[in-house]
Amino acid sequence: QVQLVESGGGLVQPGGSLTLSCAASGIIFSMYHMSWYRQAPGKQRELVTIISKDRNTNYADAVRGRFTVSRDNAKNTVYLQMNSLKPEDTAVYYCHAARFDVYWGQGTQVTVSS
């Protein structure tokens, strides 16, 4: 059974930082491209960042320079370091794994508010 379990969300003030983690099980993690998506209330889910199995990365314009994605294949975990957070970063953040098949995590809430 494949599981992607996100953690690390919470409430943070504008300008603050959070690190999200996504622990994968049931897949050969090193073979999967891993992504983070987010969905704000009333908006469509959007791609935040992707890290390929070869560790190539790409970021949405809205987060480039503030967010950093990384992966630890030994721990089957992908991370999202989020700095200089803004209220518009408030959303549910989802972990996504893709190869020939696709899997989603259950999401973790990030709220940026004073």
TIVO-2410 file (N, C-alpha, C; in nm, 3 decimals):
# residues 114
REC num residu      c1      c2      c3 atome chaine
REC   1      Q   0.086  -0.119   0.000     N      A
REC   1      Q   0.000   0.000   0.000    CA      A
REC   1      Q   0.089   0.124   0.000     C      A
REC   2      V   0.063   0.214  -0.094     N      A
REC   2      V   0.141   0.336  -0.105    CA      A
REC   2      V   0.086   0.442  -0.010     C      A
REC   3      Q   0.175   0.505   0.063     N      A
REC   3      Q   0.136   0.617   0.150    CA      A
REC   3      Q   0.234   0.731   0.134     C      A
REC   4      L   0.179   0.851   0.126     N      A
REC   4      L   0.257   0.975   0.133    CA      A
REC   4      L   0.201   1.053   0.251     C      A
REC   5      V   0.284   1.076   0.351     N      A
REC   5      V   0.237   1.140   0.473    CA      A
REC   5      V   0.311   1.271   0.494     C      A
REC   6      E   0.235   1.382   0.482     N      A
REC   6      E   0.294   1.514   0.502    CA      A
REC   6      E   0.291   1.552   0.649     C      A
REC   7      S   0.385   1.635   0.688     N      A
REC   7      S   0.388   1.690   0.824    CA      A
REC   7      S   0.461   1.823   0.821     C      A
REC   8      G   0.446   1.898   0.929     N      A
REC   8      G   0.520   2.023   0.943    CA      A
REC   8      G   0.438   2.148   0.919     C      A
REC   9      G   0.314   2.134   0.880     N      A
REC   9      G   0.231   2.252   0.860    CA      A
REC   9      G   0.196   2.319   0.991     C      A
REC  10      G   0.136   2.437   0.981     N      A
REC  10      G   0.096   2.508   1.101    CA      A
REC  10      G   0.071   2.654   1.074     C      A
REC  11      L   0.064   2.730   1.182     N      A
REC  11      L   0.040   2.874   1.175    CA      A
REC  11      L   0.174   2.947   1.193     C      A
REC  12      V   0.202   3.039   1.104     N      A
REC  12      V   0.327   3.115   1.111    CA      A
REC  12      V   0.298   3.260   1.074     C      A
REC  13      Q   0.374   3.351   1.132     N      A
REC  13      Q   0.357   3.492   1.101    CA      A
REC  13      Q   0.421   3.526   0.967     C      A
REC  14      P   0.373   3.630   0.902     N      A
REC  14      P   0.437   3.674   0.777    CA      A
REC  14      P   0.586   3.699   0.799     C      A
REC  15      G   0.664   3.653   0.702     N      A
REC  15      G   0.809   3.663   0.713    CA      A
REC  15      G   0.874   3.544   0.779     C      A
REC  16      G   0.793   3.457   0.835     N      A
REC  16      G   0.845   3.340   0.905    CA      A
REC  16      G   0.878   3.225   0.812     C      A
REC  17      S   0.918   3.114   0.874     N      A
REC  17      S   0.961   2.997   0.798    CA      A
REC  17      S   0.893   2.871   0.850     C      A
REC  18      L   0.878   2.776   0.762     N      A
REC  18      L   0.829   2.643   0.796    CA      A
REC  18      L   0.900   2.543   0.705     C      A
REC  19      T   0.915   2.421   0.755     N      A
REC  19      T   0.965   2.312   0.673    CA      A
REC  19      T   0.863   2.200   0.672     C      A
REC  20      L   0.817   2.165   0.554     N      A
REC  20      L   0.726   2.053   0.538    CA      A
REC  20      L   0.806   1.928   0.503     C      A
REC  21      S   0.756   1.815   0.549     N      A
REC  21      S   0.814   1.685   0.516    CA      A
REC  21      S   0.707   1.596   0.456     C      A
REC  22      C   0.749   1.508   0.370     N      A
REC  22      C   0.659   1.407   0.313    CA      A
REC  22      C   0.733   1.274   0.314     C      A
REC  23      A   0.684   1.183   0.395     N      A
REC  23      A   0.745   1.051   0.406    CA      A
REC  23      A   0.667   0.953   0.320     C      A
REC  24      A   0.739   0.884   0.233     N      A
REC  24      A   0.676   0.791   0.140    CA      A
REC  24      A   0.702   0.647   0.181     C      A
REC  25      S   0.605   0.563   0.155     N      A
REC  25      S   0.621   0.419   0.177    CA      A
REC  25      S   0.544   0.346   0.069     C      A
REC  26      G   0.588   0.225   0.038     N      A
REC  26      G   0.519   0.144  -0.061    CA      A
REC  26      G   0.562   0.170  -0.204     C      A
REC  27      I   0.659   0.258  -0.224     N      A
REC  27      I   0.713   0.286  -0.357    CA      A
REC  27      I   0.865   0.282  -0.351     C      A
REC  28      I   0.927   0.264  -0.467     N      A
REC  28      I   1.073   0.277  -0.475    CA      A
REC  28      I   1.100   0.427  -0.490     C      A
REC  29      F   1.114   0.492  -0.376     N      A
REC  29      F   1.114   0.638  -0.370    CA      A
REC  29      F   1.213   0.700  -0.467     C      A
REC  30      S   1.331   0.643  -0.478     N      A
REC  30      S   1.437   0.704  -0.560    CA      A
REC  30      S   1.401   0.707  -0.708     C      A
REC  31      M   1.302   0.630  -0.749     N      A
REC  31      M   1.263   0.625  -0.890    CA      A
REC  31      M   1.154   0.726  -0.924     C      A
REC  32      Y   1.101   0.793  -0.825     N      A
REC  32      Y   0.987   0.882  -0.844    CA      A
REC  32      Y   1.028   1.029  -0.847     C      A
REC  33      H   0.961   1.102  -0.936     N      A
REC  33      H   0.968   1.248  -0.933    CA      A
REC  33      H   0.871   1.293  -0.824     C      A
REC  34      M   0.917   1.383  -0.739     N      A
REC  34      M   0.836   1.429  -0.626    CA      A
REC  34      M   0.801   1.576  -0.642     C      A
REC  35      S   0.679   1.610  -0.608     N      A
REC  35      S   0.634   1.748  -0.622    CA      A
REC  35      S   0.558   1.790  -0.498     C      A
REC  36      W   0.549   1.922  -0.482     N      A
REC  36      W   0.460   1.982  -0.384    CA      A
REC  36      W   0.359   2.068  -0.460     C      A
REC  37      Y   0.233   2.049  -0.428     N      A
REC  37      Y   0.124   2.131  -0.479    CA      A
REC  37      Y   0.061   2.203  -0.360     C      A
REC  38      R  -0.018   2.303  -0.390     N      A
REC  38      R  -0.096   2.368  -0.286    CA      A
REC  38      R  -0.230   2.411  -0.340     C      A
REC  39      Q  -0.326   2.420  -0.249     N      A
REC  39      Q  -0.460   2.463  -0.285    CA      A
REC  39      Q  -0.512   2.558  -0.179     C      A
REC  40      A  -0.534   2.681  -0.220     N      A
REC  40      A  -0.590   2.782  -0.132    CA      A
REC  40      A  -0.742   2.776  -0.140     C      A
REC  41      P  -0.811   2.826  -0.038     N      A
REC  41      P  -0.958   2.824  -0.041    CA      A
REC  41      P  -1.013   2.893  -0.165     C      A
REC  42      G  -1.101   2.825  -0.235     N      A
REC  42      G  -1.166   2.883  -0.351    CA      A
REC  42      G  -1.081   2.885  -0.476     C      A
REC  43      K  -0.961   2.826  -0.469     N      A
REC  43      K  -0.872   2.827  -0.584    CA      A
REC  43      K  -0.839   2.685  -0.628     C      A
REC  44      Q  -0.788   2.674  -0.749     N      A
REC  44      Q  -0.746   2.544  -0.800    CA      A
REC  44      Q  -0.613   2.502  -0.739     C      A
REC  45      R  -0.592   2.373  -0.733     N      A
REC  45      R  -0.463   2.322  -0.688    CA      A
REC  45      R  -0.357   2.363  -0.789     C      A
REC  46      E  -0.242   2.407  -0.737     N      A
REC  46      E  -0.135   2.454  -0.825    CA      A
REC  46      E  -0.002   2.390  -0.787     C      A
REC  47      L   0.083   2.373  -0.886     N      A
REC  47      L   0.215   2.318  -0.864    CA      A
REC  47      L   0.304   2.422  -0.799     C      A
REC  48      V   0.371   2.383  -0.692     N      A
REC  48      V   0.464   2.472  -0.622    CA      A
REC  48      V   0.607   2.444  -0.667     C      A
REC  49      T   0.645   2.317  -0.664     N      A
REC  49      T   0.781   2.281  -0.700    CA      A
REC  49      T   0.788   2.133  -0.732     C      A
REC  50      I   0.890   2.098  -0.808     N      A
REC  50      I   0.915   1.959  -0.841    CA      A
REC  50      I   1.063   1.931  -0.827     C      A
REC  51      I   1.094   1.812  -0.776     N      A
REC  51      I   1.232   1.763  -0.774    CA      A
REC  51      I   1.232   1.627  -0.841     C      A
REC  52      S   1.307   1.615  -0.947     N      A
REC  52      S   1.306   1.491  -1.024    CA      A
REC  52      S   1.385   1.383  -0.950     C      A
REC  53      K   1.377   1.263  -1.003     N      A
REC  53      K   1.452   1.153  -0.943    CA      A
REC  53      K   1.601   1.180  -0.954     C      A
REC  54      D   1.639   1.264  -1.050     N      A
REC  54      D   1.779   1.303  -1.067    CA      A
REC  54      D   1.814   1.431  -0.993     C      A
REC  55      R   1.719   1.478  -0.910     N      A
REC  55      R   1.737   1.598  -0.825    CA      A
REC  55      R   1.737   1.729  -0.904     C      A
REC  56      N   1.687   1.727  -1.025     N      A
REC  56      N   1.662   1.854  -1.092    CA      A
REC  56      N   1.539   1.918  -1.030     C      A
REC  57      T   1.542   2.050  -1.016     N      A
REC  57      T   1.432   2.119  -0.950    CA      A
REC  57      T   1.374   2.229  -1.037     C      A
REC  58      N   1.248   2.260  -1.010     N      A
REC  58      N   1.183   2.372  -1.075    CA      A
REC  58      N   1.081   2.428  -0.977     C      A
REC  59      Y   1.055   2.557  -0.988     N      A
REC  59      Y   0.968   2.626  -0.893    CA      A
REC  59      Y   0.868   2.715  -0.966     C      A
REC  60      A   0.752   2.730  -0.905     N      A
REC  60      A   0.657   2.829  -0.951    CA      A
REC  60      A   0.716   2.969  -0.928     C      A
REC  61      D   0.681   3.061  -1.015     N      A
REC  61      D   0.734   3.196  -1.003    CA      A
REC  61      D   0.704   3.257  -0.867     C      A
REC  62      A   0.586   3.224  -0.813     N      A
REC  62      A   0.542   3.286  -0.688    CA      A
REC  62      A   0.629   3.248  -0.569     C      A
REC  63      V   0.703   3.138  -0.579     N      A
REC  63      V   0.780   3.091  -0.464    CA      A
REC  63      V   0.930   3.086  -0.491     C      A
REC  64      R   0.971   3.106  -0.616     N      A
REC  64      R   1.112   3.096  -0.650    CA      A
REC  64      R   1.193   3.196  -0.568     C      A
REC  65      G   1.302   3.147  -0.510     N      A
REC  65      G   1.386   3.232  -0.426    CA      A
REC  65      G   1.347   3.230  -0.280     C      A
REC  66      R   1.228   3.179  -0.248     N      A
REC  66      R   1.184   3.172  -0.108    CA      A
REC  66      R   1.170   3.027  -0.060     C      A
REC  67      F   1.134   2.939  -0.151     N      A
REC  67      F   1.112   2.798  -0.116    CA      A
REC  67      F   1.226   2.714  -0.173     C      A
REC  68      T   1.260   2.607  -0.101     N      A
REC  68      T   1.363   2.514  -0.148    CA      A
REC  68      T   1.314   2.371  -0.126     C      A
REC  69      V   1.317   2.294  -0.232     N      A
REC  69      V   1.277   2.153  -0.224    CA      A
REC  69      V   1.404   2.067  -0.220     C      A
REC  70      S   1.397   1.959  -0.143     N      A
REC  70      S   1.509   1.865  -0.135    CA      A
REC  70      S   1.452   1.726  -0.107     C      A
REC  71      R   1.536   1.627  -0.128     N      A
REC  71      R   1.493   1.490  -0.102    CA      A
REC  71      R   1.606   1.411  -0.038     C      A
REC  72      D   1.568   1.317   0.046     N      A
REC  72      D   1.660   1.225   0.110    CA      A
REC  72      D   1.613   1.084   0.074     C      A
REC  73      N   1.678   1.025  -0.025     N      A
REC  73      N   1.633   0.894  -0.072    CA      A
REC  73      N   1.655   0.786   0.033     C      A
REC  74      A   1.751   0.805   0.120     N      A
REC  74      A   1.774   0.707   0.226    CA      A
REC  74      A   1.660   0.705   0.326     C      A
REC  75      K   1.592   0.818   0.340     N      A
REC  75      K   1.480   0.828   0.435    CA      A
REC  75      K   1.344   0.827   0.363     C      A
REC  76      N   1.346   0.813   0.231     N      A
REC  76      N   1.221   0.813   0.153    CA      A
REC  76      N   1.138   0.938   0.182     C      A
REC  77      T   1.205   1.051   0.191     N      A
REC  77      T   1.139   1.174   0.235    CA      A
REC  77      T   1.177   1.290   0.143     C      A
REC  78      V   1.076   1.373   0.113     N      A
REC  78      V   1.098   1.497   0.041    CA      A
REC  78      V   1.061   1.611   0.134     C      A
REC  79      Y   1.136   1.721   0.122     N      A
REC  79      Y   1.118   1.835   0.212    CA      A
REC  79      Y   1.084   1.960   0.131     C      A
REC  80      L   1.016   2.052   0.196     N      A
REC  80      L   0.993   2.184   0.139    CA      A
REC  80      L   1.025   2.286   0.245     C      A
REC  81      Q   1.137   2.354   0.228     N      A
REC  81      Q   1.176   2.463   0.317    CA      A
REC  81      Q   1.112   2.590   0.264     C      A
REC  82      M   1.032   2.654   0.347     N      A
REC  82      M   0.960   2.774   0.306    CA      A
REC  82      M   1.004   2.892   0.392     C      A
REC  83      N   1.063   2.991   0.329     N      A
REC  83      N   1.110   3.111   0.398    CA      A
REC  83      N   1.033   3.233   0.349     C      A
REC  84      S   1.045   3.340   0.426     N      A
REC  84      S   0.980   3.468   0.390    CA      A
REC  84      S   0.834   3.446   0.352     C      A
REC  85      L   0.764   3.373   0.435     N      A
REC  85      L   0.626   3.337   0.403    CA      A
REC  85      L   0.536   3.459   0.400     C      A
REC  86      K   0.439   3.453   0.309     N      A
REC  86      K   0.344   3.561   0.288    CA      A
REC  86      K   0.203   3.509   0.313     C      A
REC  87      P   0.110   3.597   0.345     N      A
REC  87      P  -0.029   3.551   0.364    CA      A
REC  87      P  -0.083   3.474   0.244     C      A
REC  88      E  -0.038   3.511   0.125     N      A
REC  88      E  -0.087   3.441   0.005    CA      A
REC  88      E  -0.029   3.301  -0.011     C      A
REC  89      D   0.063   3.263   0.075     N      A
REC  89      D   0.111   3.124   0.076    CA      A
REC  89      D   0.018   3.033   0.156     C      A
REC  90      T  -0.081   3.090   0.221     N      A
REC  90      T  -0.176   3.011   0.298    CA      A
REC  90      T  -0.251   2.914   0.206     C      A
REC  91      A  -0.244   2.786   0.240     N      A
REC  91      A  -0.305   2.682   0.156    CA      A
REC  91      A  -0.286   2.547   0.224     C      A
REC  92      V  -0.352   2.448   0.169     N      A
REC  92      V  -0.320   2.310   0.203    CA      A
REC  92      V  -0.213   2.264   0.104     C      A
REC  93      Y  -0.104   2.213   0.158     N      A
REC  93      Y   0.009   2.170   0.077    CA      A
REC  93      Y   0.006   2.017   0.064     C      A
REC  94      Y   0.017   1.971  -0.060     N      A
REC  94      Y   0.008   1.829  -0.090    CA      A
REC  94      Y   0.140   1.778  -0.149     C      A
REC  95      C   0.176   1.661  -0.108     N      A
REC  95      C   0.289   1.589  -0.164    CA      A
REC  95      C   0.239   1.502  -0.280     C      A
REC  96      H   0.320   1.489  -0.383     N      A
REC  96      H   0.280   1.418  -0.505    CA      A
REC  96      H   0.399   1.338  -0.554     C      A
REC  97      A   0.373   1.211  -0.588     N      A
REC  97      A   0.477   1.124  -0.642    CA      A
REC  97      A   0.434   1.076  -0.780     C      A
REC  98      A   0.526   1.078  -0.875     N      A
REC  98      A   0.490   1.039  -1.011    CA      A
REC  98      A   0.603   0.961  -1.077     C      A
REC  99      R   0.561   0.855  -1.144     N      A
REC  99      R   0.651   0.782  -1.232    CA      A
REC  99      R   0.561   0.735  -1.346     C      A
REC 100      F   0.528   0.608  -1.352     N      A
REC 100      F   0.425   0.563  -1.446    CA      A
REC 100      F   0.288   0.572  -1.379     C      A
REC 101      D   0.288   0.582  -1.247     N      A
REC 101      D   0.168   0.597  -1.166    CA      A
REC 101      D   0.184   0.723  -1.081     C      A
REC 102      V   0.074   0.764  -1.022     N      A
REC 102      V   0.071   0.890  -0.949    CA      A
REC 102      V   0.007   0.868  -0.812     C      A
REC 103      Y   0.065   0.932  -0.711     N      A
REC 103      Y   0.010   0.922  -0.576    CA      A
REC 103      Y   0.009   1.060  -0.512     C      A
REC 104      W  -0.089   1.079  -0.422     N      A
REC 104      W  -0.104   1.204  -0.349    CA      A
REC 104      W  -0.104   1.178  -0.198     C      A
REC 105      G  -0.052   1.274  -0.125     N      A
REC 105      G  -0.068   1.273   0.018    CA      A
REC 105      G  -0.201   1.334   0.057     C      A
REC 106      Q  -0.226   1.336   0.188     N      A
REC 106      Q  -0.354   1.385   0.237    CA      A
REC 106      Q  -0.354   1.536   0.258     C      A
REC 107      G  -0.237   1.597   0.257     N      A
REC 107      G  -0.226   1.741   0.270    CA      A
REC 107      G  -0.198   1.787   0.411     C      A
REC 108      T  -0.133   1.902   0.421     N      A
REC 108      T  -0.106   1.965   0.550    CA      A
REC 108      T  -0.133   2.115   0.537     C      A
REC 109      Q  -0.201   2.169   0.637     N      A
REC 109      Q  -0.243   2.309   0.631    CA      A
REC 109      Q  -0.127   2.401   0.670     C      A
REC 110      V  -0.106   2.502   0.588     N      A
REC 110      V  -0.012   2.610   0.619    CA      A
REC 110      V  -0.091   2.741   0.622     C      A
REC 111      T  -0.086   2.810   0.734     N      A
REC 111      T  -0.155   2.937   0.749    CA      A
REC 111      T  -0.055   3.044   0.786     C      A
REC 112      V  -0.050   3.148   0.703     N      A
REC 112      V   0.042   3.260   0.727    CA      A
REC 112      V  -0.043   3.381   0.765     C      A
REC 113      S  -0.034   3.419   0.891     N      A
REC 113      S  -0.119   3.526   0.941    CA      A
REC 113      S  -0.058   3.586   1.066     C      A
REC 114      S  -0.082   3.715   1.084     N      A
REC 114      S  -0.037   3.782   1.207    CA      A
REC 114      S  -0.148   3.782   1.311     C      A
***
